[in-house]
Amino acid sequence: MKNCDEWKPFLVMIGIDFSLTVVNILLKKVLEEGMDHLVFITYRLSISTIFLLPISYFRERNGRPRLTFQILCFLFFSAIIGASVTQYFFLLGIQYTSATFACAFVNMVPVITFIMALPFGLETVNIKCSSGKAKIIGTFVCIGGALLLTLYKGKPLFDNSHHQSAVPPLAMRSEMDQASSTRITEKWTIGVIALIMGTLFWSSWFILQSNISKKYPCQYSSTAIMTFFGAMQSAILGLSTGRNLSSWFLRGKIQIITVLYSGIVGSSVCYVGMAWCVKKRGPVFTAAFSPLVQIMSGMIDIPVLHEQLHLGSVMGSMLVMIGLYILLWGKSKEMQNGMSQFAQEVEEIKEQEPHV
């Protein structure tokens, strides 16, 4: 039973990563069809709120603490950095780059979360110990991998020419390449900037969620309130930016399926699961499973959707994952040392007690 409880956070995070992988693949499809980002986010978070409200009411009605104004403010900002604005940045990044590249960039979330956790005392570093040195080395390796991932694209690794339509003549292709080269570069730059902002916001959400889980330890209720605030924020932002009312109508089965799946599974289940894992194992542990999304996404994205994979993405992602697991090894070693020191202190106290 004890072993089952120890493995439960690992299994929960693996299930969450698989769910997010499916969401990313579906998102790429509906965004290519022209679905508006803010419209999608509004529907997704609204469905999540409707799905979670009855569950949170019946499951936590007896043990729910009083909802204060301070907690509401925390949940409002949690919706901004963890739902509405963050999702908008990630969707923009996926649209202008690729689902695989976006997942690879999210690998930086554990390291940024670790750096942000230091000033709040949620993480510590002792450079005299091997665990502390591993944390520092892992952090720098991850940063180097992220820079490589961002600044170097490299040559394509797969030949997708047989999946394309008829190729125009050389002269026409040259003119088309010159005309579209600038637009592609601009879109890729916008996508990278959007992913940077989304990664920073997402890392901040783990830190804020760690504080919320202590003040309001009700995962279902807090997630329902957060998604409600997020739906309002994205709806107000979407309507104020002059979106055409026709863009709020869903077209086709794939858009309906994507919105329903993303709202119920991608938002409700995943947010609740991550909030529970943050409460049990902390923000860095929960964020550390982000690289699995990239691996799972690549397994589906490349052979099924014929996404192109570039050398820079592979090299940068490998560096990020190596650095990540050096960091996690240091954290694991630190926890083992802390438990050994605690056990030793308990033994010393027992020895000092007078024998009856």
C-alpha positions as CSV (number, residue, x, y, z in Angstrom):
1,M,0.0,0.0,0.0
2,K,2.9,2.3,0.8
3,N,4.6,1.6,-2.5
4,C,1.4,2.3,-4.3
5,D,1.1,5.7,-2.7
6,E,4.7,6.5,-3.5
7,W,4.2,5.6,-7.2
8,K,0.8,7.4,-7.5
9,P,2.2,10.9,-8.3
10,F,4.4,9.4,-11.0
11,L,1.5,7.6,-12.6
12,V,-0.7,10.7,-12.4
13,M,1.9,12.8,-14.1
14,I,2.4,10.3,-16.9
15,G,-1.3,10.2,-17.5
16,I,-1.4,14.0,-17.5
17,D,1.4,14.2,-20.0
18,F,-0.3,11.8,-22.4
19,S,-3.5,13.8,-22.2
20,L,-1.7,17.0,-22.9
21,T,0.1,15.4,-25.9
22,V,-3.3,14.5,-27.4
23,V,-4.5,18.1,-26.8
24,N,-1.4,19.5,-28.6
25,I,-2.0,17.4,-31.6
26,L,-5.7,18.3,-31.8
27,L,-4.8,22.0,-31.3
28,K,-2.4,22.1,-34.2
29,K,-5.2,20.7,-36.4
30,V,-7.9,23.2,-35.4
31,L,-5.5,26.1,-35.5
32,E,-4.6,25.3,-39.1
33,E,-8.3,25.4,-39.9
34,G,-8.4,29.0,-38.7
35,M,-10.0,28.6,-35.2
36,D,-9.4,31.7,-33.1
37,H,-7.1,31.3,-30.1
38,L,-9.1,33.2,-27.6
39,V,-12.4,31.6,-28.7
40,F,-10.9,28.2,-28.2
41,I,-9.5,29.1,-24.7
42,T,-12.9,30.6,-23.6
43,Y,-14.8,27.5,-24.6
44,R,-12.2,25.1,-23.2
45,L,-12.1,26.8,-19.8
46,S,-15.9,27.2,-19.7
47,I,-16.4,23.5,-20.3
48,S,-13.9,22.8,-17.6
49,T,-15.7,25.0,-15.1
50,I,-19.1,23.3,-15.9
51,F,-17.5,19.9,-15.6
52,L,-15.8,20.6,-12.2
53,L,-18.5,22.6,-10.4
54,P,-20.8,19.7,-9.4
55,I,-17.7,17.5,-8.6
56,S,-16.2,20.1,-6.4
57,Y,-19.5,20.8,-4.6
58,F,-20.3,17.3,-3.7
59,R,-16.8,16.0,-3.1
60,E,-15.4,18.9,-1.0
61,R,-18.5,20.5,0.6
62,N,-17.8,19.1,4.1
63,G,-14.1,19.9,4.3
64,R,-13.9,23.1,2.2
65,P,-12.3,26.0,4.2
66,R,-13.7,29.5,4.0
67,L,-13.1,31.3,0.7
68,T,-11.5,34.6,1.6
69,F,-10.8,37.6,-0.6
70,Q,-7.1,36.9,-0.5
71,I,-7.6,33.4,-1.8
72,L,-9.9,34.7,-4.6
73,C,-7.1,37.1,-5.6
74,F,-4.6,34.2,-5.7
75,L,-7.0,32.2,-7.9
76,F,-7.6,35.2,-10.2
77,F,-3.9,35.6,-10.8
78,S,-3.5,31.9,-11.1
79,A,-6.0,32.0,-13.9
80,I,-4.0,34.6,-15.7
81,I,-0.6,32.9,-15.5
82,G,-1.9,29.3,-15.6
83,A,-4.9,29.4,-17.9
84,S,-6.0,32.3,-20.1
85,V,-2.9,34.3,-21.0
86,T,-0.5,31.4,-20.8
87,Q,-2.7,29.2,-23.1
88,Y,-2.9,32.1,-25.6
89,F,0.9,32.3,-25.7
90,F,1.3,28.5,-26.1
91,L,-1.4,28.4,-28.9
92,L,0.3,31.2,-30.7
93,G,3.6,29.4,-30.4
94,I,2.2,26.1,-31.7
95,Q,0.6,27.8,-34.6
96,Y,3.8,29.6,-35.7
97,T,6.2,26.8,-35.0
98,S,5.0,23.2,-34.5
99,A,3.6,21.1,-31.7
100,T,6.8,19.2,-31.4
101,F,8.9,22.3,-31.1
102,A,6.5,23.8,-28.6
103,C,6.7,20.7,-26.4
104,A,10.5,20.7,-26.7
105,F,10.5,24.3,-25.5
106,V,8.3,23.5,-22.5
107,N,11.2,21.3,-21.3
108,M,12.6,24.5,-19.8
109,V,9.7,24.7,-17.3
110,P,11.3,22.5,-14.6
111,V,14.5,24.5,-14.6
112,I,12.8,27.9,-14.6
113,T,10.5,26.6,-11.8
114,F,13.5,25.6,-9.8
115,I,15.2,29.0,-10.2
116,M,12.0,30.8,-9.2
117,A,11.5,28.5,-6.2
118,L,14.9,29.5,-4.7
119,P,14.0,33.0,-3.4
120,F,10.7,31.6,-1.9
121,G,12.6,28.9,0.0
122,L,10.8,26.2,-1.8
123,E,14.2,24.9,-3.0
124,T,17.7,25.2,-1.5
125,V,21.2,24.8,-3.0
126,N,24.3,23.8,-1.0
127,I,27.3,24.2,-3.3
128,K,29.5,22.2,-0.9
129,C,27.5,19.0,-1.5
130,S,27.3,16.9,-4.7
131,S,23.6,17.4,-4.8
132,G,23.9,21.2,-4.8
133,K,26.6,21.0,-7.5
134,A,24.4,18.7,-9.6
135,K,21.5,21.2,-9.3
136,I,23.7,24.1,-10.6
137,I,25.3,22.0,-13.4
138,G,21.9,20.7,-14.5
139,T,20.4,24.2,-14.6
140,F,23.2,25.6,-16.8
141,V,23.0,22.6,-19.2
142,C,19.3,23.1,-19.5
143,I,19.8,26.8,-20.2
144,G,22.4,26.0,-22.9
145,G,20.0,23.5,-24.5
146,A,17.2,26.0,-24.5
147,L,19.4,28.6,-26.2
148,L,20.5,26.0,-28.8
149,L,16.8,25.1,-29.3
150,T,15.8,28.7,-29.8
151,L,18.7,30.1,-31.9
152,Y,19.7,27.2,-34.1
153,K,17.2,25.4,-36.3
154,G,19.5,23.2,-38.4
155,K,18.8,21.0,-41.3
156,P,15.6,18.9,-41.6
157,L,16.0,15.2,-40.6
158,F,13.2,13.7,-42.7
159,D,12.3,13.9,-46.3
160,N,8.6,14.8,-46.4
161,S,8.5,15.6,-50.2
162,H,6.3,12.6,-50.9
163,H,3.7,14.0,-48.6
164,Q,3.5,17.3,-50.5
165,S,1.6,18.3,-53.6
166,A,3.1,18.9,-57.0
167,V,6.3,20.9,-56.8
168,P,6.3,24.1,-59.0
169,P,9.1,24.8,-61.5
170,L,12.5,25.9,-60.3
171,A,12.1,29.6,-61.4
172,M,8.6,29.9,-59.9
173,R,9.8,28.1,-56.7
174,S,12.7,30.5,-56.4
175,E,10.3,33.5,-56.5
176,M,8.0,31.9,-54.1
177,D,10.8,31.1,-51.7
178,Q,12.1,34.7,-51.7
179,A,8.6,36.0,-51.1
180,S,7.7,33.7,-48.3
181,S,11.1,33.5,-46.6
182,T,10.7,36.8,-44.7
183,R,7.1,35.8,-43.6
184,I,8.3,32.4,-42.3
185,T,11.1,34.0,-40.4
186,E,8.8,36.5,-38.8
187,K,6.2,33.9,-37.8
188,W,8.9,31.6,-36.4
189,T,10.3,34.6,-34.3
190,I,6.8,35.5,-33.0
191,G,6.2,31.8,-32.2
192,V,9.5,31.6,-30.2
193,I,8.8,34.8,-28.3
194,A,5.2,33.5,-27.5
195,L,6.7,30.2,-26.2
196,I,9.2,32.1,-24.0
197,M,6.4,34.1,-22.4
198,G,4.2,31.0,-22.0
199,T,7.0,29.1,-20.4
200,L,7.8,31.9,-17.9
201,F,4.1,32.2,-17.0
202,W,3.6,28.4,-16.7
203,S,6.6,28.1,-14.4
204,S,5.2,30.9,-12.2
205,W,1.9,29.0,-12.0
206,F,3.6,26.1,-10.3
207,I,5.1,28.5,-7.6
208,L,1.8,30.2,-7.1
209,Q,-0.1,26.8,-7.0
210,S,2.3,25.7,-4.2
211,N,1.1,28.6,-2.1
212,I,-2.6,28.1,-3.0
213,S,-2.5,24.4,-2.0
214,K,-1.4,25.5,1.5
215,K,-4.1,28.2,1.9
216,Y,-6.9,26.4,0.1
217,P,-6.2,22.7,-0.1
218,C,-9.2,21.8,-2.3
219,Q,-8.0,20.8,-5.7
220,Y,-11.5,20.5,-7.4
221,S,-12.9,23.8,-6.0
222,S,-9.7,25.8,-6.6
223,T,-9.5,24.5,-10.2
224,A,-13.1,25.2,-10.9
225,I,-12.8,28.8,-9.6
226,M,-9.5,29.3,-11.6
227,T,-11.0,28.0,-14.8
228,F,-14.1,30.2,-14.3
229,F,-11.9,33.3,-13.9
230,G,-9.8,32.2,-16.9
231,A,-12.9,31.8,-19.1
232,M,-14.1,35.3,-18.1
233,Q,-10.6,36.8,-18.8
234,S,-10.3,35.2,-22.2
235,A,-13.8,36.1,-23.2
236,I,-13.4,39.7,-22.3
237,L,-10.1,39.8,-24.1
238,G,-11.5,38.2,-27.2
239,L,-14.6,40.5,-27.4
240,S,-12.6,43.6,-26.6
241,T,-10.1,42.9,-29.5
242,G,-12.9,43.1,-32.0
243,R,-13.3,39.4,-32.8
244,N,-16.0,38.7,-35.5
245,L,-19.0,37.1,-33.9
246,S,-18.9,34.4,-36.6
247,S,-15.6,33.2,-35.1
248,W,-17.4,32.1,-32.0
249,F,-19.4,29.4,-33.8
250,L,-17.8,25.9,-33.9
251,R,-17.4,24.4,-37.4
252,G,-17.1,20.7,-37.9
253,K,-16.7,17.6,-35.7
254,I,-12.9,18.1,-35.1
255,Q,-13.4,21.5,-33.5
256,I,-16.2,20.2,-31.3
257,I,-14.2,17.1,-30.3
258,T,-11.1,19.3,-29.6
259,V,-13.0,21.8,-27.4
260,L,-14.8,19.0,-25.4
261,Y,-11.6,16.9,-24.9
262,S,-9.5,19.9,-24.1
263,G,-12.0,21.2,-21.6
264,I,-12.8,18.0,-19.8
265,V,-9.5,16.1,-19.9
266,G,-6.9,18.7,-21.0
267,S,-8.0,21.3,-18.4
268,S,-10.2,19.8,-15.7
269,V,-8.4,16.5,-15.1
270,C,-4.9,17.8,-15.8
271,Y,-5.2,20.9,-13.6
272,V,-6.7,18.9,-10.8
273,G,-4.0,16.3,-11.1
274,M,-1.1,18.8,-11.2
275,A,-2.5,20.7,-8.2
276,W,-2.6,17.4,-6.3
277,C,1.0,16.6,-7.3
278,V,2.2,20.0,-6.3
279,K,0.6,19.5,-3.0
280,K,2.2,16.1,-2.5
281,R,5.6,16.4,-4.1
282,G,6.2,20.1,-4.7
283,P,6.3,22.4,-7.8
284,V,9.7,21.2,-9.2
285,F,8.7,17.5,-9.1
286,T,5.4,18.3,-11.0
287,A,7.2,20.5,-13.6
288,A,9.9,17.9,-14.1
289,F,7.6,15.6,-16.2
290,S,7.3,18.2,-19.0
291,P,9.8,16.5,-21.3
292,L,7.6,13.4,-21.5
293,V,5.1,15.5,-23.5
294,Q,7.7,16.2,-26.1
295,I,8.6,12.5,-26.5
296,M,5.0,11.4,-26.7
297,S,4.2,14.2,-29.1
298,G,7.0,13.3,-31.4
299,M,5.9,9.7,-31.5
300,I,2.5,10.8,-32.8
301,D,3.3,14.1,-34.5
302,I,6.1,13.1,-36.9
303,P,4.7,9.8,-38.4
304,V,1.0,10.8,-38.4
305,L,1.0,14.5,-39.1
306,H,4.3,14.5,-41.0
307,E,5.8,17.3,-38.9
308,Q,9.3,18.1,-39.9
309,L,12.1,17.6,-37.3
310,H,15.2,19.7,-37.4
311,L,18.7,19.0,-36.0
312,G,18.7,22.0,-33.7
313,S,15.5,20.8,-32.0
314,V,16.9,17.3,-31.4
315,M,20.3,18.6,-30.1
316,G,18.7,21.3,-27.9
317,S,16.1,18.9,-26.5
318,M,18.7,16.3,-25.6
319,L,20.7,18.9,-23.8
320,V,17.6,20.2,-21.9
321,M,16.6,16.6,-20.9
322,I,20.2,15.7,-19.8
323,G,20.4,18.9,-17.7
324,L,16.9,18.3,-16.3
325,Y,17.7,14.8,-15.0
326,I,21.1,16.0,-13.6
327,L,19.0,18.5,-11.7
328,L,16.5,15.9,-10.6
329,W,19.3,13.6,-9.5
330,G,20.6,16.4,-7.3
331,K,17.2,17.0,-5.8
332,S,16.7,13.2,-5.1
333,K,20.2,13.0,-3.5
334,E,19.4,16.1,-1.4
335,M,16.1,14.5,-0.2
336,Q,18.0,11.3,0.7
337,N,20.6,13.2,2.7
338,G,17.9,15.2,4.5
339,M,16.1,12.0,5.5
340,S,19.3,10.4,6.7
341,Q,20.2,13.5,8.7
342,F,16.7,13.5,10.2
343,A,16.9,9.9,11.2
344,Q,20.3,10.5,12.8
345,E,19.0,13.4,14.8
346,V,16.1,11.2,16.0
347,E,18.5,8.5,17.1
348,E,20.6,11.1,19.0
349,I,17.6,12.4,20.8
350,K,16.6,8.9,21.8
351,E,20.1,8.2,23.2
352,Q,20.0,11.4,25.2
353,E,16.7,10.6,26.8
354,P,16.9,9.1,30.4
355,H,16.3,5.4,30.5
356,V,13.5,4.4,32.9
